[in-house]
Amino acid sequence: MSQEHPFAPFVRILGKGKQGSRSLSQAEAREAMEMILDGQVEPEQLGAFLMLLRVKEESPEELAGFIEAVRGRCAAPQQLKVDLDWSTYAGKKRQLPWFILVALILAENGIRVFMHGARGHTPERIYTEDCLTLFGITACNNWSEVAESLEASQFAFMSINTLSPEMGRIINLRPVLGLRSPVHTLCRLINPLHAQHTVDGVFHPAYGPMHQKTSQLLGVENGLTIKGDGGEAEVKPDAECDLQWTRSSEYSTSQWPRYYPRRLVKQNLNPDDLLGLWRGETAHEYGEGAVISTLALILKLLNKADDDGGCFELAEQMWQGRNKGRF
């Protein structure tokens, strides 16, 4: 009889039936993910493992263990500090990624923003990395380039394919598996530079508590999950927005008010409008509302104003005061 594969026990823990199966502990999840990252898992095992987790639904302890393993392999320099970790993995389908302008405004005002994300895993979506090129911003290929970009502009973007190539490969298995896997969630929460403020987006509100409970396990001081447009961390300006917060050990929920009292008519998606709106050359009611409302919310996360009204006032000031000729 052949010897059992070392990864088999992790599949068995998840798949032993209704009575015998259980979730992985945080330590077990970390060990399992380390084997995946090190290429010590057969393809059949990986597919079974991911789909068993998908059916069961990953626990915060499992996600925390997975993230610890990914962080341990991505070799982010401990001395590199940022104010805000912003994950962008969904891509946009119904609206443009207006949140890019929010990140650039924050950076222009001295907030160090590290953004990471994926692209291409779902057809007919607009991805952050592709739109950043409109502003002359390219993805960083290593941590040295991240440091240089942050020093020059307070903003840096890294693709998951660079941050964790194996996670990037697994994300792109979605068309093969037919379903999203837990990797889509854990990548949003990697926060490799251990920023004390994090923001991510979800499409399904049920994932919000999972994100924030995982953030608590990982020691995030100020975490925000937005049920945003298309699953990205962007407020819809013409609808109330559900929020999940972590402030130290406290978890809470709230709603962010709509910026416009009425629903706006959807417009054609032209990525050039992102740059046009920044320069003041293009009028886009939805886009401007999305920028101001999302910016106000991030300012609340960063504790930059005493109340919501102050956050909106500061957001409008920052938007009106942007350097329109910067890009």
N, C-alpha and C positions, 0 to 999 in steps of 0.2 A: 504494500500500500504506500502510495506517495505521501510525503510529509505535507502537512497543512501549510498553506501560505501564511506568512506573518500578518497579512492584512485581513484574512478571513474572519478573525474574531470580531472585528469592528462591523463587518457586514452582518454577522450573526446576531450581535447585540440589537441591531435595528430591525432585523427581519425574522425573529424567532416566533412570530405569531402574536395574536392579540394578548395572550396571557404571559408569554415569555419575553417579549421584546421590551425595550426601554430606551430612553434617551442616553446619549453618551455623557459622561461627566466632562467637565471642562478640560481636565488633564487628558482624558481619552481622546477628546476631539482634537486637542493640540497634537497628540502623537499621531493620530490618523492623518491629519492634514500635512504634517511633516513628511510622512511617507509618500503622500500624493505629490507634494512639491519636489521630493527627491527622486521621483520616477520609480518608486518601488512598488507600484500597484499595477495589476493587469487591467487592460481596458474593460473587461467584463466586470471586474470588481468595482471600478470607478463608476460605471453606469448604474450598477445595482445600488451602490452606496448613495449616489446623488438622488436617485429616484425614491429610495426608501425614506430618505430625509424629506424629500418633497411631499410624499404622501403623509408622513407623520407630522410634518411641519417642524422646522428646526427650533430648538430651544435657545434662549439667551446664553445659557452655559455652553452649548455647542458652538454657537457663533463666536463667543468670546475666545474659546479654545482655538477655533480655526484662525481667527484674526491674530492671536498671539503667534501662531506658527508662521503665518504670512509675514508678519512684522519681523520675525526672527530671520527670515530669509531675504528680505528686501534691502537689508544693510543700509538703512537711512542713518545719516550721521546724527549723533545725539546732540551735537552743538548747534545744529541748524534749527532755528526757531521760527514759527509762524504764529500769527494771531488767530487765523481762521482756516479750518480744513473744510473744503467744499467738494463734495462728490457729485459726479454727473454721469450716470450710467444708462439712463432710460432712452435718451434721444427724444426729440419733439416731433409730433405728427400734425397737431391741429394749430399750433402757434409757433412762432420763432423762439429760439432760446434767448429771450430778453434778459435773463439773469446774468448773461455774460457782461452786459453793460453795468450791472450792479457790482459785480466783482471788480471791474476796471475802475469804477468810481471809488470804491473802498480803497483800492490800491493807490489811486491818485491822492487820497486823503491820508496816506500813511499807514493803512492797515495791511499787514503782510498776509497775502492770501495764497494758499496752496490748493490748487484744483487738480483733481485726477478723475479719469473716466475712461469709457470704452466707446467704440463706434462699430457700426457695421453688422451687429448681431441680429438686428430686426430690419427687414426691408422697409423702404419708403419713410424712413425717419431722418431728421436733421440732427447731426451730432455736433457737440461742442467743439471738438478738435478741428473739424472742418471749418467751422465759422470763425474760429480764432485767427485763421490765416487772413481773413479780411482786414484784420487789425495789425498784420505783420507779426503775429505771435505764432511761434512754432512750438511743438511739444519738446520738452527737455529729454535728452537721451541718457542722462545720468545725473547723479546728485550734485556733481560739480556745476553742471549747467543750471540746475534748480537754484543753487546758491547764487550764481551769477545773475540769473533773471530776477530773483528776489532783491538782490542788491541794487540792480539797475532800475527796477520798476515796481517793486513790492508785490509782484504777481509772478506765479510760475504754474505751468500745466505739465503734467506727466501722464502719459497713456498707461493703462493697466498692462499693456503689452510690454512696457519697460519696467514698470513698478513690480509686477509679478507675472512673467511670461506664461506660467502654467495657469494662473487664474484667467489671463486673457484667452488662452486656448480653450478653457472649459466654458467660459461665457459664450464663445462662438460655437459651442456644441448645441445651442438651443434649437437650431433647425434640425439637428440630428435626433435629439431627444424628444422634441415636440413640446417641451415645457421649459420654463425657467427652472433653474436649480438654486440651491442655497448660496451658490457663489455670487449670484446677482445681489443678494442681500449683504453678504460679508464684505464684498468689495466696497460698498458704500460706506462701511464703518471702519475701514482699515486705519485711517488717520495715522499714517506712518511717522509723522513728525510730532505726534503727541500734542497737537494744538489743544488749548484749553477751551476753545470754542469750535463746535462742529455743526454743519448743516447738511442735511440730505433730504431727498424727496422720496415719496412713495405714491403709488397709484391706488393701491388697496389700503384703506384706513386700518384694517386689522393688523398690518405690519408695523404700524407706528409704535405701539407699546413694546413690541419685540426689539425694535431698534433702540429705544431709549433704555430699556432694561439691560440690554447688552452694553450700551454706553456706560451705564452705572458700574457694571462689572469691570469695565476697562478703565475706570477712574476718570472719565470725562467730566469736567467741572460744569460746562455749559453746553448742553446738546439740544438741538432743535431738529425735529422731523416734520416736514411740511407735506400735507396731502396736496401736492402742487400740480400744475398743468402737465399732463402726460407722464407723471411720475418723477418729474424733476423738482428741484427746490426753487420753485417760482410761484408766487401768489397770482391767482386769477383776480384781476382788478374789478371784475364785474360780478363776483360771487364771494360769499363768506368762505373762509379757508380754515380747515381743521388743523390744529397744531398739537404736537406732543413735545413736552419739555423735560429736560433733566437739569436741575440746578443743584449741584453737589449731590446729596443723597435723596433729594426731593424730586418726585415725578409728578407731573401735572398735565392737564389738557386745557386747551382754550380755543377760541375762534378768533380769527383776524377779520376785521370788518372789510366790507367791499369798498373800493375806492370810488366806483361809479354806482349810482343808484339803479341803473338799468343794465340789461345785458347788451353787449355790443355785437354788431354784425361781424361775422368772420371775414377776414380779408385774405387775398391770395398770399401764399408764402414766398417771399423773395428775400433770401438772406442778405442781399445788398441793403435792405432797409435797416438792418442793424447798424451799419456804418453810417447810413444816411441820417438816422435818428440821432446818433451821437453827434454828428457834425451840424445838426440843425437844418439839414437840407431836405429832410423828409418829415412830413407830418403823419403820425401814427398814434391815434388815440389809445388803442389797446396797449401798444408797446410802451408808451410813456406812462400809462397807469400801472402797468406791470412792473416797470422799473422803479417807480416811486414807492409803490406799496411793498414790493419785495425789499427794497433798500431800507425802508422804515422798519420792517420786521427784523432784518439782520442787525440794524442799529440797536434794536431792543435786546437781541441776543448778546450783543457786545457791551450792553449797559452804557450806551452813549447818551441817553436822555432819561429824564425822571419818569415819564409816562408815555403812553402811546401817542398822544397829541404832540408831544415834544419830538418823538421819533419821526413823525410825518413832517413836521416843520423842518427838522434838520435834513431829512431826506430831500425835500423840495429845494432847500438851499444848496445842497451838494450837487443836485442834478442841474439846477440853473447855473451854478458856478463852475461846471466842468470845463476843461480845456477842449473846446470844440475842434481845435486844430491839431490836437495831439496825434490823431491817427489819420 
